[in-house]
Amino acid sequence: MKLFLKKCVFFLFAAVSVFSQSKNSEREQGLITADPFWRQALGGSILSLPSVQAQSAVVALDGGNIRAYSTSGTPMWNYSARGRISPFVTRSQEGTSYLSRTNGTLIAVNRIGRELWRRSIGSPLYAGVVTGWDGRLFVPTTDKKILCYTASGTLLWTRTFESPFLLAPKLDHGGGIIFALENNEVYSIDPFGNTRVWTLSSTPSVLLSVDQQNVIAIYTDGFMEILGFAEEWYISAQVEERPLPLPRLPSAPLAAVNRGNSAAAVLDNGSIVFVSIDEKRILWEGDSHIKEFIKNGGRPEMKAEVFFDERGIYILSKNGATSFTHDGRRQWFTFLQNAAAIPAFGNDGVLYSGGTDWILYAYKIEDRTLPARGNLYGSAPEGSYRTGIPQSSYMRNFPLFEHEKRNLLEEIETAINSGRVGSNEPVWTSFLLMISESHELIQLRLNALRLLGRIGSRETVPWLVNIFHKENEPIIKSAAAAAIGAIGVDPDGIALHAFLYTLIQRGIKDEQVLTSIASATGQLCRFSGPPLSETGIRILNLLCENYQPPVVRRQANMEIESLR
């Protein structure tokens, strides 16, 4: 009996030791198998990867709705598109969500779940909407088109192609987009619709934007080349003419991303390679969770996402996620079971995954978080389109006489109405900015301000705020406020602070100006939601006071009701 008990204790001890060694081995490799930080029932099957931004996560569901949750797991809102939707949701810096119905209706929903506007785009989205530096939208559709809208829904230009999309549009380093078609044409389109195209001899798997002049194409055999016009980078699309000595990747890329002159690519064998574009060599290789999944006998999903920020490099797929440091050390990896879509990794160190069981899971993977501007907005734009001030290079061609200026204003309005602003936008915006603060006839200035509201971007808001501050003519002051409201995007809140200063410090009494302030405040708060609401509600409450003119109180009360 004693011998039997001794054997039992021995085997039990051995089993515990093996289990402990297995766990220690996993820990040494960086495997994370944490329980969910939180979970929430979605009420439907998830269509796309979660979109994480502005302290919340948004998911698209097959029932035609999108749901939002706070980063702590609290349900925030549920928007119904009243019809089937495409499996893409994009969020802007302000937290506005852009989606489309399968009948070809583009919809903008603010960060508290209220619909801002909808536009007919003719067919469903081919891929997610791409947001530009000033809030403009690049919209790819299944009928081989790219449409460009302002954040408030004004169509600026449209481009139609002969072949369907192969690689979805993504933002380049000039604030435009790059993409590929099935006929092996690669396009670079700037924010104003100006187009460059390269015809390749082979089908690209991945495109990377090196700078404003050059694009890297990576092929299924791992060959990399740079397409561009800068002489030091130039290479013909015909490989046999002048191959640039970039390294060949060991395997076909599933996804790739670059930051500065470094690029990271996750390959179909589950490896990740880190490439120096300057040095034209592979600096290091590593094994992602996909490679580990293959080692364990699994058949991985052949779709992945990779992104690259100050914390490191992250690889995401339905099978899990992996993190590497910039110098190639694997920090951690984790497996996911029954994920319905590629997960998302937030700036808060949380991995968000929608399951096939209709549940959204959140896993706290890292304690490190990305520093945010304040804690309410997404990343600041990479650059500027220079549409916020008049450009001197255009001024020499501006009309001199009043009738010529009127004609140009009419031409601009006609183009805006027809969605054909396009490459004229920089010139026309400079003209409108110049007229808006000139000593021209008031009617010319009013027309210019109104058109700036329609064609304008967030870059023009500081200019309009300056006019609002310094202008003494009430009708011009009112028009500047109205233009700001029409643009709708003011993530820094400078317009609302200008309105509040005018009310408190200057004690303005003009009925027309006060009414315009109320209307513009409501528009800004509806677009950006809670971040601006505290100041906005304060302004509207001041405009509801009994000492204000009745028409102002009515407008302010109407705006407050629209925000409830």
C-alpha positions, 0 to 999 in steps of 0.5 A: 500500500505504501509503495502504491501511494509513493508511486501515485505521488511520484506520477502526480509530481511528474505531471505537475512538473511537465505542466509547469515546464510547458507553461514556463516554456510558453511564457519564455516564448511570449505566448499570452493566453489571458482571459478576456478583459471583457466580453459583450454579446453583439446580437449578430455575426460580425462582418469586419475587423473592429475599428478602434479609435476615440476611446471606443470600438465599433463593429459592423454586423450582418443585421445591418447595424453597427455597435459601439463599445467603450474601451472598458466594455460599456455599450455606447450606441447601436446604429441601424442602417435599415438595410444590409451593409458592406463589411467595412467601417472606417472612423475619422480622427473625430470618431465619425464612422463611415459605412455603406449599404449594399444598395450603394448608399454611403452613410456618416454616423457621428461618435454618439451613433447619430446619422449625419448624412447619406449620399448615393455612390451608385454601388457598395463599397469595395473596401473601407473608406480612406480618410485624408489629412483634412477629413476628406474621404476617398471612397472606392466602389465595386463599380470601379470608381473612386469618389472624393467627398468633404467630411460634410458630404460634398462631392469633390471629384470622381475617377472611373477605371477600366478594370476592377480593383486588385489592391484596396486604396490606402493613404500615401505619404502625400495625403493621397491614395495608392492602389492597384487594378486587376490589369496590373496598373498601379495608381497614385491619386493626390487629394485633388484627383491628379493621377499617376499610373504605372503599368506593371509586367506582373501582378503586385501583392502589396504596395507601399508609399515610400514618399510623395514621389515613389511607391514600392511594389512587392510581388508574389515571388518576393521581388520588390521594386520602386516605382517613381519619377525621382531619378535616384529611385527610378526603375522601369516596370520592366524588370529586365531593364533596370532592376533596383537592388532591393532585397527579395523577400523569402516568401510571398507577402500577406501584408506589409507596412512602412514607416519612414525608410523601414518596412515590415512584411508578414509572409505566407509562411508565417515569418515577418521580415524587417527591411531597410529601404535605405540600406536595401537589405533585410535587417532581421526575420522573426516568427509570428503567431502564424508560424507558431500556428503552422508548427502546431499543425494548423492551417492558418488564414491567408489574410493578415494585417500589419501595423507599425508605431512607436511601440513596435510592429504588430501582426494580426490575423484571425488566428491571433496576434504578435508583437515585435520590437523595432530591433526584432525581439518578439514581445508576445504572441497569442492565439485566437479561436473562432474569430470571425474577422481579423482583430484590432489592436488599440492604442490602449494595449487592448486586442479586440476580437469579434467571435463567430459566437456573436461576442466581442472579446477584449484582451488586455495584452500590453500596459504600454499605450500610445500617447494621444493628443488629449484623450478624445481624438485619434492621431493627428494628420501626418501633414497638410494640403496647404489649403488653409492660406492663399498660395502666392503661386496662384495669385498672379492669375487671379482676376482683377476686375469685379465682373471677372471675380463674379464669373469665377465665383459662379464657375466655382459654384457650378463645379461644386454643384456638379461634383467636379472641383478636382484639380482646381481646388487649390487654386480656387480655395486660394481665391476664395480665401483671398476674397473672403477677407479682402475689401471687396464688395460685401456680396463677393465676400459673402459668396466666397465665405459660403463657397468655402463652407461647401468646398472647405476642409478643416485646414480652412477653419483657422482662417475663418476663425480669424475673420470671425474674430477681427471682422466688425461687419455683422453680416460678414461675421455671421457668414464666417460662423456659418462657413465653419458650421458647414465644414463641421470638422473642428477637432481642436475646438478653436471655433467654439472657443472663439464663439465663447470668447465673443459671447463672454468677453465682447458681449456681442448683441447682434441678432444675426451673429448670435443666430449664426453662432447658435447654428454653427455650434450645433453643427460642430457638436453634432459632427464631433459629438462629446468632445466639443459638447461641453463647450458647445452646450455652454454656448447654447445655454448662454444663447437661451438666456432670457435677455437674448433676442427671441429668434436667437433663443429659438435657434439655440433651443432647437440646436440643444434638442438636436443634441439630446 
